[in-house]
């Protein structure tokens, strides 16, 4: 899905909360289950990170994802993911 297709898709969504959910999926690349299970304790504002357990990878002992939140030289918000042990 291109960014333009995503934007058009969101414009047709009537449920605001579901639209925010879809936007979070798009921005993070997270799975529906992982993002739906996020809690405020997963958000570390001081570190500008979202850290959560990836259910799909938990059984392989690689279940932590860390998303860095920030902007790059005036560009739109950028979220990058890394596997992490913490």
URURJO-V173731 format. One line per field, one symbol per residue. psi: psi as a letter, one per 40 degrees, with the letter a starting at -180 (. if undefined). Layout:
psi: ???
//
This chain:
psi: hidddddddddehdhdddddddddddddeiidddddeiideehgddefihhihhddedeeffehhhhhhiihfeiihhhiiihie.
//
